[in-house]
Amino acid sequence: MRPYLLPFALLAGGAWAFAMAELPMPIERQDTVAQIDFDDLHQQANTALEKLRQSHDRRMASTSAATF
């Protein structure tokens, strides 16, 4: 091998080794994703919506009391 090709060969080998290290995990390891509790999310959304409605009602009551 010619001496001036050695740096290019080392760079190519390093790039190949880096690319092989970045391969995705096997499919069986990706099956451990946490399950989403949609019932809990629905309850949280309902609670937040109720608080928003109460805040709006209080704001409307305070502005209507201030206009009289």
VMD Tcl script that draws the C-alpha trace (Angstrom):
set ca {
  {0.00 0.00 0.00}
  {1.29 3.42 -0.82}
  {2.02 5.65 2.19}
  {-0.17 8.53 1.04}
  {-3.24 6.25 0.92}
  {-2.85 5.18 4.57}
  {-4.62 8.25 6.09}
  {-7.56 7.81 3.71}
  {-7.80 4.11 4.54}
  {-7.77 4.91 8.26}
  {-10.47 7.55 7.82}
  {-12.63 5.19 5.79}
  {-12.21 2.44 8.38}
  {-13.08 4.82 11.20}
  {-16.17 6.07 9.39}
  {-17.29 2.51 8.76}
  {-16.76 1.55 12.41}
  {-18.71 4.64 13.55}
  {-21.57 3.82 11.17}
  {-21.76 0.25 12.45}
  {-21.97 1.48 16.05}
  {-25.00 3.66 15.17}
  {-27.22 0.83 13.92}
  {-30.72 0.74 15.46}
  {-31.52 -1.61 18.30}
  {-33.05 -4.96 17.44}
  {-36.84 -5.03 17.18}
  {-37.34 -7.15 20.31}
  {-35.72 -4.42 22.45}
  {-38.08 -1.77 21.08}
  {-41.13 -3.66 22.32}
  {-40.50 -2.44 25.87}
  {-41.97 0.99 25.17}
  {-44.19 2.16 28.03}
  {-47.92 1.78 27.48}
  {-49.91 5.01 27.55}
  {-52.74 5.18 30.07}
  {-55.41 6.95 28.01}
  {-57.96 6.84 30.84}
  {-55.58 8.78 33.08}
  {-54.83 11.28 30.31}
  {-58.56 11.73 29.70}
  {-59.13 12.39 33.40}
  {-56.30 14.94 33.49}
  {-57.71 16.70 30.43}
  {-61.17 16.86 31.97}
  {-59.76 18.28 35.22}
  {-57.78 20.93 33.33}
  {-60.81 21.86 31.23}
  {-62.99 22.21 34.34}
  {-60.40 24.48 35.98}
  {-60.25 26.57 32.81}
  {-64.04 26.93 32.78}
  {-64.08 27.94 36.44}
  {-61.34 30.50 35.80}
  {-63.31 31.91 32.88}
  {-66.50 32.08 34.94}
  {-64.68 33.92 37.75}
  {-63.15 36.35 35.26}
  {-66.51 37.04 33.64}
  {-68.13 37.55 37.06}
  {-65.43 40.00 38.16}
  {-65.66 42.04 34.94}
  {-69.45 42.15 35.03}
  {-69.39 43.26 38.67}
  {-66.90 45.99 37.80}
  {-69.09 47.40 34.98}
  {-72.13 47.96 37.21}
}
mol new
graphics top color blue
foreach p $ca { graphics top sphere $p radius 0.5 }
foreach p [lrange $ca 0 end-1] q [lrange $ca 1 end] { graphics top cylinder $p $q radius 0.2 }
display resetview
